[in-house]
Amino acid sequence: HQKLLQFVREARLVFLLLTQIPAFWWVFVRLSLGDFLQLLVYHNERHIVQAQRVLYHDHFPGNVPIDVLIAEL
């Protein structure tokens, strides 16, 4: 996360809408640096929500007594 923070700090020095970068999933598509940073934030938020969903699921280890988990085997 330190590299991402450094990248964002350096991005303040350029015009986010005019600076174009290639999209990593398709060579012919280019995104503005601002769009890419926004996409990156949304993508990471999605992963955080996924992790929270797993963590707080009733059957995540630690959320259910071990005897209940063993009984289900």
mmCIF file of the N, C-alpha and C atoms, coordinates in Angstrom:
data_MODEL
# 
_entry.id   MODEL 
# 
loop_
_atom_site.group_PDB 
_atom_site.id 
_atom_site.type_symbol 
_atom_site.label_atom_id 
_atom_site.label_alt_id 
_atom_site.label_comp_id 
_atom_site.label_asym_id 
_atom_site.label_entity_id 
_atom_site.label_seq_id 
_atom_site.pdbx_PDB_ins_code 
_atom_site.Cartn_x 
_atom_site.Cartn_y 
_atom_site.Cartn_z 
_atom_site.occupancy 
_atom_site.B_iso_or_equiv 
_atom_site.pdbx_formal_charge 
_atom_site.auth_seq_id 
_atom_site.auth_comp_id 
_atom_site.auth_asym_id 
_atom_site.auth_atom_id 
_atom_site.pdbx_PDB_model_num 
ATOM 1   N N  . HIS A 1 1  ? 0.811   -1.187  0.000   1.00 0.00 ? 1  HIS A N  1 
ATOM 2   C CA . HIS A 1 1  ? 0.000   0.000   0.000   1.00 0.00 ? 1  HIS A CA 1 
ATOM 3   C C  . HIS A 1 1  ? 0.856   1.253   0.000   1.00 0.00 ? 1  HIS A C  1 
ATOM 4   N N  . GLN A 1 2  ? 2.128   1.125   0.345   1.00 0.00 ? 2  GLN A N  1 
ATOM 5   C CA . GLN A 1 2  ? 3.032   2.272   0.319   1.00 0.00 ? 2  GLN A CA 1 
ATOM 6   C C  . GLN A 1 2  ? 3.319   2.718   -1.123  1.00 0.00 ? 2  GLN A C  1 
ATOM 7   N N  . LYS A 1 3  ? 3.448   1.749   -2.034  1.00 0.00 ? 3  LYS A N  1 
ATOM 8   C CA . LYS A 1 3  ? 3.699   2.105   -3.434  1.00 0.00 ? 3  LYS A CA 1 
ATOM 9   C C  . LYS A 1 3  ? 2.500   2.835   -4.036  1.00 0.00 ? 3  LYS A C  1 
ATOM 10  N N  . LEU A 1 4  ? 1.304   2.387   -3.693  1.00 0.00 ? 4  LEU A N  1 
ATOM 11  C CA . LEU A 1 4  ? 0.095   3.046   -4.190  1.00 0.00 ? 4  LEU A CA 1 
ATOM 12  C C  . LEU A 1 4  ? 0.023   4.472   -3.659  1.00 0.00 ? 4  LEU A C  1 
ATOM 13  N N  . LEU A 1 5  ? 0.321   4.646   -2.389  1.00 0.00 ? 5  LEU A N  1 
ATOM 14  C CA . LEU A 1 5  ? 0.303   5.981   -1.793  1.00 0.00 ? 5  LEU A CA 1 
ATOM 15  C C  . LEU A 1 5  ? 1.321   6.892   -2.477  1.00 0.00 ? 5  LEU A C  1 
ATOM 16  N N  . GLN A 1 6  ? 2.510   6.365   -2.751  1.00 0.00 ? 6  GLN A N  1 
ATOM 17  C CA . GLN A 1 6  ? 3.529   7.151   -3.448  1.00 0.00 ? 6  GLN A CA 1 
ATOM 18  C C  . GLN A 1 6  ? 3.061   7.504   -4.865  1.00 0.00 ? 6  GLN A C  1 
ATOM 19  N N  . PHE A 1 7  ? 2.416   6.561   -5.537  1.00 0.00 ? 7  PHE A N  1 
ATOM 20  C CA . PHE A 1 7  ? 1.894   6.795   -6.877  1.00 0.00 ? 7  PHE A CA 1 
ATOM 21  C C  . PHE A 1 7  ? 0.866   7.919   -6.872  1.00 0.00 ? 7  PHE A C  1 
ATOM 22  N N  . VAL A 1 8  ? -0.029  7.904   -5.900  1.00 0.00 ? 8  VAL A N  1 
ATOM 23  C CA . VAL A 1 8  ? -1.060  8.947   -5.802  1.00 0.00 ? 8  VAL A CA 1 
ATOM 24  C C  . VAL A 1 8  ? -0.423  10.293  -5.509  1.00 0.00 ? 8  VAL A C  1 
ATOM 25  N N  . ARG A 1 9  ? 0.573   10.303  -4.653  1.00 0.00 ? 9  ARG A N  1 
ATOM 26  C CA . ARG A 1 9  ? 1.276   11.567  -4.360  1.00 0.00 ? 9  ARG A CA 1 
ATOM 27  C C  . ARG A 1 9  ? 1.921   12.139  -5.618  1.00 0.00 ? 9  ARG A C  1 
ATOM 28  N N  . GLU A 1 10 ? 2.553   11.279  -6.398  1.00 0.00 ? 10 GLU A N  1 
ATOM 29  C CA . GLU A 1 10 ? 3.199   11.739  -7.625  1.00 0.00 ? 10 GLU A CA 1 
ATOM 30  C C  . GLU A 1 10 ? 2.171   12.158  -8.679  1.00 0.00 ? 10 GLU A C  1 
ATOM 31  N N  . ALA A 1 11 ? 1.000   11.542  -8.649  1.00 0.00 ? 11 ALA A N  1 
ATOM 32  C CA . ALA A 1 11 ? -0.047  11.875  -9.619  1.00 0.00 ? 11 ALA A CA 1 
ATOM 33  C C  . ALA A 1 11 ? -0.549  13.299  -9.437  1.00 0.00 ? 11 ALA A C  1 
ATOM 34  N N  . ARG A 1 12 ? -0.348  13.877  -8.263  1.00 0.00 ? 12 ARG A N  1 
ATOM 35  C CA . ARG A 1 12 ? -0.776  15.259  -8.038  1.00 0.00 ? 12 ARG A CA 1 
ATOM 36  C C  . ARG A 1 12 ? 0.007   16.238  -8.905  1.00 0.00 ? 12 ARG A C  1 
ATOM 37  N N  . LEU A 1 13 ? 1.130   15.780  -9.429  1.00 0.00 ? 13 LEU A N  1 
ATOM 38  C CA . LEU A 1 13 ? 1.988   16.661  -10.212 1.00 0.00 ? 13 LEU A CA 1 
ATOM 39  C C  . LEU A 1 13 ? 1.607   16.707  -11.693 1.00 0.00 ? 13 LEU A C  1 
ATOM 40  N N  . VAL A 1 14 ? 0.645   15.895  -12.108 1.00 0.00 ? 14 VAL A N  1 
ATOM 41  C CA . VAL A 1 14 ? 0.242   15.869  -13.519 1.00 0.00 ? 14 VAL A CA 1 
ATOM 42  C C  . VAL A 1 14 ? -1.248  16.162  -13.642 1.00 0.00 ? 14 VAL A C  1 
ATOM 43  N N  . PHE A 1 15 ? -1.660  16.525  -14.842 1.00 0.00 ? 15 PHE A N  1 
ATOM 44  C CA . PHE A 1 15 ? -3.066  16.797  -15.103 1.00 0.00 ? 15 PHE A CA 1 
ATOM 45  C C  . PHE A 1 15 ? -3.768  15.458  -15.324 1.00 0.00 ? 15 PHE A C  1 
ATOM 46  N N  . LEU A 1 16 ? -4.627  15.069  -14.401 1.00 0.00 ? 16 LEU A N  1 
ATOM 47  C CA . LEU A 1 16 ? -5.202  13.732  -14.370 1.00 0.00 ? 16 LEU A CA 1 
ATOM 48  C C  . LEU A 1 16 ? -6.087  13.414  -15.567 1.00 0.00 ? 16 LEU A C  1 
ATOM 49  N N  . LEU A 1 17 ? -6.719  14.419  -16.159 1.00 0.00 ? 17 LEU A N  1 
ATOM 50  C CA . LEU A 1 17 ? -7.619  14.151  -17.278 1.00 0.00 ? 17 LEU A CA 1 
ATOM 51  C C  . LEU A 1 17 ? -6.886  14.054  -18.617 1.00 0.00 ? 17 LEU A C  1 
ATOM 52  N N  . LEU A 1 18 ? -5.743  14.700  -18.733 1.00 0.00 ? 18 LEU A N  1 
ATOM 53  C CA . LEU A 1 18 ? -5.010  14.684  -19.997 1.00 0.00 ? 18 LEU A CA 1 
ATOM 54  C C  . LEU A 1 18 ? -3.960  13.589  -20.060 1.00 0.00 ? 18 LEU A C  1 
ATOM 55  N N  . THR A 1 19 ? -3.480  13.138  -18.940 1.00 0.00 ? 19 THR A N  1 
ATOM 56  C CA . THR A 1 19 ? -2.473  12.087  -18.922 1.00 0.00 ? 19 THR A CA 1 
ATOM 57  C C  . THR A 1 19 ? -3.144  10.755  -19.206 1.00 0.00 ? 19 THR A C  1 
ATOM 58  N N  . GLN A 1 20 ? -2.743  10.125  -20.308 1.00 0.00 ? 20 GLN A N  1 
ATOM 59  C CA . GLN A 1 20 ? -3.362  8.867   -20.741 1.00 0.00 ? 20 GLN A CA 1 
ATOM 60  C C  . GLN A 1 20 ? -2.427  7.703   -20.431 1.00 0.00 ? 20 GLN A C  1 
ATOM 61  N N  . ILE A 1 21 ? -3.029  6.592   -19.999 1.00 0.00 ? 21 ILE A N  1 
ATOM 62  C CA . ILE A 1 21 ? -2.263  5.373   -19.767 1.00 0.00 ? 21 ILE A CA 1 
ATOM 63  C C  . ILE A 1 21 ? -2.993  4.223   -20.450 1.00 0.00 ? 21 ILE A C  1 
ATOM 64  N N  . PRO A 1 22 ? -2.259  3.214   -20.907 1.00 0.00 ? 22 PRO A N  1 
ATOM 65  C CA . PRO A 1 22 ? -2.924  2.073   -21.550 1.00 0.00 ? 22 PRO A CA 1 
ATOM 66  C C  . PRO A 1 22 ? -3.683  1.248   -20.512 1.00 0.00 ? 22 PRO A C  1 
ATOM 67  N N  . ALA A 1 23 ? -4.847  0.758   -20.896 1.00 0.00 ? 23 ALA A N  1 
ATOM 68  C CA . ALA A 1 23 ? -5.609  -0.128  -20.018 1.00 0.00 ? 23 ALA A CA 1 
ATOM 69  C C  . ALA A 1 23 ? -4.901  -1.474  -19.993 1.00 0.00 ? 23 ALA A C  1 
ATOM 70  N N  . PHE A 1 24 ? -4.735  -2.038  -18.834 1.00 0.00 ? 24 PHE A N  1 
ATOM 71  C CA . PHE A 1 24 ? -3.960  -3.268  -18.709 1.00 0.00 ? 24 PHE A CA 1 
ATOM 72  C C  . PHE A 1 24 ? -4.696  -4.484  -19.253 1.00 0.00 ? 24 PHE A C  1 
ATOM 73  N N  . TRP A 1 25 ? -6.012  -4.407  -19.445 1.00 0.00 ? 25 TRP A N  1 
ATOM 74  C CA . TRP A 1 25 ? -6.766  -5.559  -19.920 1.00 0.00 ? 25 TRP A CA 1 
ATOM 75  C C  . TRP A 1 25 ? -6.968  -5.550  -21.439 1.00 0.00 ? 25 TRP A C  1 
ATOM 76  N N  . TRP A 1 26 ? -6.719  -4.403  -22.089 1.00 0.00 ? 26 TRP A N  1 
ATOM 77  C CA . TRP A 1 26 ? -6.885  -4.325  -23.531 1.00 0.00 ? 26 TRP A CA 1 
ATOM 78  C C  . TRP A 1 26 ? -5.940  -3.262  -24.079 1.00 0.00 ? 26 TRP A C  1 
ATOM 79  N N  . VAL A 1 27 ? -5.052  -3.656  -24.938 1.00 0.00 ? 27 VAL A N  1 
ATOM 80  C CA . VAL A 1 27 ? -3.964  -2.793  -25.401 1.00 0.00 ? 27 VAL A CA 1 
ATOM 81  C C  . VAL A 1 27 ? -4.459  -1.534  -26.102 1.00 0.00 ? 27 VAL A C  1 
ATOM 82  N N  . PHE A 1 28 ? -5.576  -1.619  -26.822 1.00 0.00 ? 28 PHE A N  1 
ATOM 83  C CA . PHE A 1 28 ? -6.022  -0.492  -27.647 1.00 0.00 ? 28 PHE A CA 1 
ATOM 84  C C  . PHE A 1 28 ? -6.832  0.547   -26.867 1.00 0.00 ? 28 PHE A C  1 
ATOM 85  N N  . VAL A 1 29 ? -7.116  0.278   -25.610 1.00 0.00 ? 29 VAL A N  1 
ATOM 86  C CA . VAL A 1 29 ? -7.895  1.204   -24.792 1.00 0.00 ? 29 VAL A CA 1 
ATOM 87  C C  . VAL A 1 29 ? -6.942  2.012   -23.928 1.00 0.00 ? 29 VAL A C  1 
ATOM 88  N N  . ARG A 1 30 ? -7.194  3.300   -23.864 1.00 0.00 ? 30 ARG A N  1 
ATOM 89  C CA . ARG A 1 30 ? -6.392  4.168   -22.997 1.00 0.00 ? 30 ARG A CA 1 
ATOM 90  C C  . ARG A 1 30 ? -7.338  4.876   -22.040 1.00 0.00 ? 30 ARG A C  1 
ATOM 91  N N  . LEU A 1 31 ? -6.908  5.021   -20.821 1.00 0.00 ? 31 LEU A N  1 
ATOM 92  C CA . LEU A 1 31 ? -7.681  5.697   -19.784 1.00 0.00 ? 31 LEU A CA 1 
ATOM 93  C C  . LEU A 1 31 ? -6.945  6.943   -19.337 1.00 0.00 ? 31 LEU A C  1 
ATOM 94  N N  . SER A 1 32 ? -7.692  7.924   -18.891 1.00 0.00 ? 32 SER A N  1 
ATOM 95  C CA . SER A 1 32 ? -7.021  9.053   -18.262 1.00 0.00 ? 32 SER A CA 1 
ATOM 96  C C  . SER A 1 32 ? -6.509  8.571   -16.912 1.00 0.00 ? 32 SER A C  1 
ATOM 97  N N  . LEU A 1 33 ? -5.480  9.201   -16.431 1.00 0.00 ? 33 LEU A N  1 
ATOM 98  C CA . LEU A 1 33 ? -4.925  8.818   -15.136 1.00 0.00 ? 33 LEU A CA 1 
ATOM 99  C C  . LEU A 1 33 ? -5.965  8.972   -14.040 1.00 0.00 ? 33 LEU A C  1 
ATOM 100 N N  . GLY A 1 34 ? -6.795  9.990   -14.137 1.00 0.00 ? 34 GLY A N  1 
ATOM 101 C CA . GLY A 1 34 ? -7.867  10.196  -13.147 1.00 0.00 ? 34 GLY A CA 1 
ATOM 102 C C  . GLY A 1 34 ? -8.863  9.056   -13.161 1.00 0.00 ? 34 GLY A C  1 
ATOM 103 N N  . ASP A 1 35 ? -9.289  8.615   -14.367 1.00 0.00 ? 35 ASP A N  1 
ATOM 104 C CA . ASP A 1 35 ? -10.209 7.477   -14.477 1.00 0.00 ? 35 ASP A CA 1 
ATOM 105 C C  . ASP A 1 35 ? -9.580  6.210   -13.930 1.00 0.00 ? 35 ASP A C  1 
ATOM 106 N N  . PHE A 1 36 ? -8.290  6.010   -14.224 1.00 0.00 ? 36 PHE A N  1 
ATOM 107 C CA . PHE A 1 36 ? -7.600  4.819   -13.739 1.00 0.00 ? 36 PHE A CA 1 
ATOM 108 C C  . PHE A 1 36 ? -7.551  4.800   -12.212 1.00 0.00 ? 36 PHE A C  1 
ATOM 109 N N  . LEU A 1 37 ? -7.217  5.935   -11.608 1.00 0.00 ? 37 LEU A N  1 
ATOM 110 C CA . LEU A 1 37 ? -7.159  5.988   -10.138 1.00 0.00 ? 37 LEU A CA 1 
ATOM 111 C C  . LEU A 1 37 ? -8.535  5.724   -9.527  1.00 0.00 ? 37 LEU A C  1 
ATOM 112 N N  . GLN A 1 38 ? -9.578  6.266   -10.146 1.00 0.00 ? 38 GLN A N  1 
ATOM 113 C CA . GLN A 1 38 ? -10.933 6.027   -9.654  1.00 0.00 ? 38 GLN A CA 1 
ATOM 114 C C  . GLN A 1 38 ? -11.293 4.547   -9.797  1.00 0.00 ? 38 GLN A C  1 
ATOM 115 N N  . LEU A 1 39 ? -10.945 3.939   -10.913 1.00 0.00 ? 39 LEU A N  1 
ATOM 116 C CA . LEU A 1 39 ? -11.190 2.518   -11.125 1.00 0.00 ? 39 LEU A CA 1 
ATOM 117 C C  . LEU A 1 39 ? -10.436 1.680   -10.092 1.00 0.00 ? 39 LEU A C  1 
ATOM 118 N N  . LEU A 1 40 ? -9.221  2.065   -9.806  1.00 0.00 ? 40 LEU A N  1 
ATOM 119 C CA . LEU A 1 40 ? -8.406  1.348   -8.824  1.00 0.00 ? 40 LEU A CA 1 
ATOM 120 C C  . LEU A 1 40 ? -9.029  1.410   -7.432  1.00 0.00 ? 40 LEU A C  1 
ATOM 121 N N  . VAL A 1 41 ? -9.544  2.566   -7.051  1.00 0.00 ? 41 VAL A N  1 
ATOM 122 C CA . VAL A 1 41 ? -10.199 2.717   -5.743  1.00 0.00 ? 41 VAL A CA 1 
ATOM 123 C C  . VAL A 1 41 ? -11.453 1.850   -5.680  1.00 0.00 ? 41 VAL A C  1 
ATOM 124 N N  . TYR A 1 42 ? -12.286 1.902   -6.711  1.00 0.00 ? 42 TYR A N  1 
ATOM 125 C CA . TYR A 1 42 ? -13.507 1.079   -6.729  1.00 0.00 ? 42 TYR A CA 1 
ATOM 126 C C  . TYR A 1 42 ? -13.174 -0.404  -6.681  1.00 0.00 ? 42 TYR A C  1 
ATOM 127 N N  . HIS A 1 43 ? -12.151 -0.800  -7.415  1.00 0.00 ? 43 HIS A N  1 
ATOM 128 C CA . HIS A 1 43 ? -11.745 -2.200  -7.444  1.00 0.00 ? 43 HIS A CA 1 
ATOM 129 C C  . HIS A 1 43 ? -11.299 -2.670  -6.049  1.00 0.00 ? 43 HIS A C  1 
ATOM 130 N N  . ASN A 1 44 ? -10.493 -1.856  -5.390  1.00 0.00 ? 44 ASN A N  1 
ATOM 131 C CA . ASN A 1 44 ? -10.029 -2.213  -4.044  1.00 0.00 ? 44 ASN A CA 1 
ATOM 132 C C  . ASN A 1 44 ? -11.169 -2.216  -3.035  1.00 0.00 ? 44 ASN A C  1 
ATOM 133 N N  . GLU A 1 45 ? -12.094 -1.276  -3.160  1.00 0.00 ? 45 GLU A N  1 
ATOM 134 C CA . GLU A 1 45 ? -13.262 -1.270  -2.271  1.00 0.00 ? 45 GLU A CA 1 
ATOM 135 C C  . GLU A 1 45 ? -14.065 -2.556  -2.442  1.00 0.00 ? 45 GLU A C  1 
ATOM 136 N N  . ARG A 1 46 ? -14.191 -3.030  -3.677  1.00 0.00 ? 46 ARG A N  1 
ATOM 137 C CA . ARG A 1 46 ? -14.914 -4.270  -3.948  1.00 0.00 ? 46 ARG A CA 1 
ATOM 138 C C  . ARG A 1 46 ? -14.263 -5.441  -3.230  1.00 0.00 ? 46 ARG A C  1 
ATOM 139 N N  . HIS A 1 47 ? -12.932 -5.501  -3.272  1.00 0.00 ? 47 HIS A N  1 
ATOM 140 C CA . HIS A 1 47 ? -12.231 -6.572  -2.575  1.00 0.00 ? 47 HIS A CA 1 
ATOM 141 C C  . HIS A 1 47 ? -12.416 -6.478  -1.057  1.00 0.00 ? 47 HIS A C  1 
ATOM 142 N N  . ILE A 1 48 ? -12.450 -5.292  -0.526  1.00 0.00 ? 48 ILE A N  1 
ATOM 143 C CA . ILE A 1 48 ? -12.665 -5.116  0.915   1.00 0.00 ? 48 ILE A CA 1 
ATOM 144 C C  . ILE A 1 48 ? -14.049 -5.598  1.301   1.00 0.00 ? 48 ILE A C  1 
ATOM 145 N N  . VAL A 1 49 ? -15.057 -5.258  0.509   1.00 0.00 ? 49 VAL A N  1 
ATOM 146 C CA . VAL A 1 49 ? -16.424 -5.721  0.781   1.00 0.00 ? 49 VAL A CA 1 
ATOM 147 C C  . VAL A 1 49 ? -16.490 -7.239  0.701   1.00 0.00 ? 49 VAL A C  1 
ATOM 148 N N  . GLN A 1 50 ? -15.821 -7.835  -0.286  1.00 0.00 ? 50 GLN A N  1 
ATOM 149 C CA . GLN A 1 50 ? -15.798 -9.293  -0.390  1.00 0.00 ? 50 GLN A CA 1 
ATOM 150 C C  . GLN A 1 50 ? -15.172 -9.917  0.849   1.00 0.00 ? 50 GLN A C  1 
ATOM 151 N N  . ALA A 1 51 ? -14.062 -9.369  1.298   1.00 0.00 ? 51 ALA A N  1 
ATOM 152 C CA . ALA A 1 51 ? -13.387 -9.902  2.484   1.00 0.00 ? 51 ALA A CA 1 
ATOM 153 C C  . ALA A 1 51 ? -14.263 -9.757  3.720   1.00 0.00 ? 51 ALA A C  1 
ATOM 154 N N  . GLN A 1 52 ? -14.945 -8.623  3.864   1.00 0.00 ? 52 GLN A N  1 
ATOM 155 C CA . GLN A 1 52 ? -15.840 -8.428  5.009   1.00 0.00 ? 52 GLN A CA 1 
ATOM 156 C C  . GLN A 1 52 ? -16.995 -9.421  4.968   1.00 0.00 ? 52 GLN A C  1 
ATOM 157 N N  . ARG A 1 53 ? -17.527 -9.680  3.777   1.00 0.00 ? 53 ARG A N  1 
ATOM 158 C CA . ARG A 1 53 ? -18.630 -10.627 3.633   1.00 0.00 ? 53 ARG A CA 1 
ATOM 159 C C  . ARG A 1 53 ? -18.196 -12.019 4.094   1.00 0.00 ? 53 ARG A C  1 
ATOM 160 N N  . VAL A 1 54 ? -16.988 -12.431 3.711   1.00 0.00 ? 54 VAL A N  1 
ATOM 161 C CA . VAL A 1 54 ? -16.475 -13.739 4.124   1.00 0.00 ? 54 VAL A CA 1 
ATOM 162 C C  . VAL A 1 54 ? -16.205 -13.746 5.622   1.00 0.00 ? 54 VAL A C  1 
ATOM 163 N N  . LEU A 1 55 ? -15.568 -12.711 6.111   1.00 0.00 ? 55 LEU A N  1 
ATOM 164 C CA . LEU A 1 55 ? -15.195 -12.641 7.523   1.00 0.00 ? 55 LEU A CA 1 
ATOM 165 C C  . LEU A 1 55 ? -16.403 -12.716 8.444   1.00 0.00 ? 55 LEU A C  1 
ATOM 166 N N  . TYR A 1 56 ? -17.490 -12.060 8.074   1.00 0.00 ? 56 TYR A N  1 
ATOM 167 C CA . TYR A 1 56 ? -18.657 -12.006 8.942   1.00 0.00 ? 56 TYR A CA 1 
ATOM 168 C C  . TYR A 1 56 ? -19.713 -13.059 8.608   1.00 0.00 ? 56 TYR A C  1 
ATOM 169 N N  . HIS A 1 57 ? -19.395 -13.960 7.687   1.00 0.00 ? 57 HIS A N  1 
ATOM 170 C CA . HIS A 1 57 ? -20.313 -15.047 7.362   1.00 0.00 ? 57 HIS A CA 1 
ATOM 171 C C  . HIS A 1 57 ? -20.404 -15.985 8.558   1.00 0.00 ? 57 HIS A C  1 
ATOM 172 N N  . ASP A 1 58 ? -21.585 -16.542 8.797   1.00 0.00 ? 58 ASP A N  1 
ATOM 173 C CA . ASP A 1 58 ? -21.809 -17.396 9.958   1.00 0.00 ? 58 ASP A CA 1 
ATOM 174 C C  . ASP A 1 58 ? -20.855 -18.580 10.028  1.00 0.00 ? 58 ASP A C  1 
ATOM 175 N N  . HIS A 1 59 ? -20.421 -19.083 8.890   1.00 0.00 ? 59 HIS A N  1 
ATOM 176 C CA . HIS A 1 59 ? -19.588 -20.281 8.892   1.00 0.00 ? 59 HIS A CA 1 
ATOM 177 C C  . HIS A 1 59 ? -18.104 -19.989 8.713   1.00 0.00 ? 59 HIS A C  1 
ATOM 178 N N  . PHE A 1 60 ? -17.711 -18.750 8.840   1.00 0.00 ? 60 PHE A N  1 
ATOM 179 C CA . PHE A 1 60 ? -16.295 -18.426 8.802   1.00 0.00 ? 60 PHE A CA 1 
ATOM 180 C C  . PHE A 1 60 ? -15.660 -18.926 10.098  1.00 0.00 ? 60 PHE A C  1 
ATOM 181 N N  . PRO A 1 61 ? -14.521 -19.618 10.002  1.00 0.00 ? 61 PRO A N  1 
ATOM 182 C CA . PRO A 1 61 ? -13.890 -20.140 11.235  1.00 0.00 ? 61 PRO A CA 1 
ATOM 183 C C  . PRO A 1 61 ? -13.710 -19.040 12.276  1.00 0.00 ? 61 PRO A C  1 
ATOM 184 N N  . GLY A 1 62 ? -14.144 -19.332 13.466  1.00 0.00 ? 62 GLY A N  1 
ATOM 185 C CA . GLY A 1 62 ? -14.081 -18.361 14.553  1.00 0.00 ? 62 GLY A CA 1 
ATOM 186 C C  . GLY A 1 62 ? -15.433 -17.758 14.851  1.00 0.00 ? 62 GLY A C  1 
ATOM 187 N N  . ASN A 1 63 ? -16.340 -17.786 13.894  1.00 0.00 ? 63 ASN A N  1 
ATOM 188 C CA . ASN A 1 63 ? -17.684 -17.254 14.110  1.00 0.00 ? 63 ASN A CA 1 
ATOM 189 C C  . ASN A 1 63 ? -18.654 -18.329 14.573  1.00 0.00 ? 63 ASN A C  1 
ATOM 190 N N  . VAL A 1 64 ? -18.247 -19.590 14.477  1.00 0.00 ? 64 VAL A N  1 
ATOM 191 C CA . VAL A 1 64 ? -19.085 -20.716 14.857  1.00 0.00 ? 64 VAL A CA 1 
ATOM 192 C C  . VAL A 1 64 ? -18.297 -21.588 15.802  1.00 0.00 ? 64 VAL A C  1 
ATOM 193 N N  . PRO A 1 65 ? -18.902 -22.079 16.855  1.00 0.00 ? 65 PRO A N  1 
ATOM 194 C CA . PRO A 1 65 ? -18.171 -22.984 17.754  1.00 0.00 ? 65 PRO A CA 1 
ATOM 195 C C  . PRO A 1 65 ? -17.643 -24.189 16.986  1.00 0.00 ? 65 PRO A C  1 
ATOM 196 N N  . ILE A 1 66 ? -16.463 -24.651 17.351  1.00 0.00 ? 66 ILE A N  1 
ATOM 197 C CA . ILE A 1 66 ? -15.808 -25.730 16.628  1.00 0.00 ? 66 ILE A CA 1 
ATOM 198 C C  . ILE A 1 66 ? -16.647 -27.005 16.611  1.00 0.00 ? 66 ILE A C  1 
ATOM 199 N N  . ASP A 1 67 ? -17.381 -27.297 17.684  1.00 0.00 ? 67 ASP A N  1 
ATOM 200 C CA . ASP A 1 67 ? -18.187 -28.511 17.711  1.00 0.00 ? 67 ASP A CA 1 
ATOM 201 C C  . ASP A 1 67 ? -19.293 -28.486 16.642  1.00 0.00 ? 67 ASP A C  1 
ATOM 202 N N  . VAL A 1 68 ? -19.790 -27.300 16.351  1.00 0.00 ? 68 VAL A N  1 
ATOM 203 C CA . VAL A 1 68 ? -20.790 -27.172 15.290  1.00 0.00 ? 68 VAL A CA 1 
ATOM 204 C C  . VAL A 1 68 ? -20.151 -27.442 13.938  1.00 0.00 ? 68 VAL A C  1 
ATOM 205 N N  . LEU A 1 69 ? -18.933 -26.954 13.742  1.00 0.00 ? 69 LEU A N  1 
ATOM 206 C CA . LEU A 1 69 ? -18.246 -27.201 12.477  1.00 0.00 ? 69 LEU A CA 1 
ATOM 207 C C  . LEU A 1 69 ? -17.923 -28.680 12.302  1.00 0.00 ? 69 LEU A C  1 
ATOM 208 N N  . ILE A 1 70 ? -17.473 -29.329 13.358  1.00 0.00 ? 70 ILE A N  1 
ATOM 209 C CA . ILE A 1 70 ? -17.143 -30.758 13.287  1.00 0.00 ? 70 ILE A CA 1 
ATOM 210 C C  . ILE A 1 70 ? -18.409 -31.561 13.037  1.00 0.00 ? 70 ILE A C  1 
ATOM 211 N N  . ALA A 1 71 ? -19.508 -31.205 13.673  1.00 0.00 ? 71 ALA A N  1 
ATOM 212 C CA . ALA A 1 71 ? -20.774 -31.929 13.494  1.00 0.00 ? 71 ALA A CA 1 
ATOM 213 C C  . ALA A 1 71 ? -21.242 -31.870 12.043  1.00 0.00 ? 71 ALA A C  1 
ATOM 214 N N  . GLU A 1 72 ? -20.906 -30.800 11.322  1.00 0.00 ? 72 GLU A N  1 
ATOM 215 C CA . GLU A 1 72 ? -21.316 -30.664 9.929   1.00 0.00 ? 72 GLU A CA 1 
ATOM 216 C C  . GLU A 1 72 ? -20.506 -31.542 8.993   1.00 0.00 ? 72 GLU A C  1 
ATOM 217 N N  . LEU A 1 73 ? -19.362 -32.044 9.462   1.00 0.00 ? 73 LEU A N  1 
ATOM 218 C CA . LEU A 1 73 ? -18.530 -32.914 8.612   1.00 0.00 ? 73 LEU A CA 1 
ATOM 219 C C  . LEU A 1 73 ? -19.186 -34.254 8.576   1.00 0.00 ? 73 LEU A C  1 
# 
